[in-house]
């Protein structure tokens, strides 16, 4: 059974799961790294689903302005506690989501979560959110966003 520190560390880096969760997954998969990764993903989704009805009143608003200043986006990402909202991984998620909105111009939150992640097309944006929810143990959700493009009308009179 390969459950050495290096494998646990690598699995943690790739999944964001806790040390013991990674160790257990590697033991259960008899050292098969990909199978362990799949187990963690499966369990993370299950945990996140259980938490999805809990109230998320804390969080942050993050902005991203594309180079040249012609396109920008703001995203509100919610968590259950301000402790999680201050977490560097949570803040990074919000920044990545704002960048995703600026680049891909989704129409609503559901469409955003179903989009392929711009930095890794093998992942959906929703998987990033679920990963942070699983890692923090809290309900994490994208509450709303707004995209701005210079010269583009938002339906208001000019």
PEMOVEN-V898595 format. One line per field, one symbol per residue. phi: phi as a letter, one per 40 degrees, with the letter a starting at -180 (. if undefined). burial: b if it has 9 or more other C-alpha atoms within 8 Angstrom, else e. A space follows every 10 residues. Layout:
BEGIN
phi=???
burial=???
END
This chain:
BEGIN
phi=.cbcdccccc ccccbgccdc cccccccccf gcdccccccc cdcccccccc cccccbbcia bbbbbcdggc baabbbbbbc bcdccccdcc ccdccccccc cccbfccacd cdccccccca ccbcddcccc ccccccgbcb accaaabbbd gccbgccc
burial=ebbeeebbbe bbeebbbebe bbbebbbebe bbbeebbebb beebbebbee beeeebebbb bbbbbbeeeb bbbbbbbbbb bbebbeeeeb bebbbebbbb bbeeeeeebe bbbbbbbeee eebbbbbbbb bbbbbebbbb bbbbbebbee eeeeeeee
END
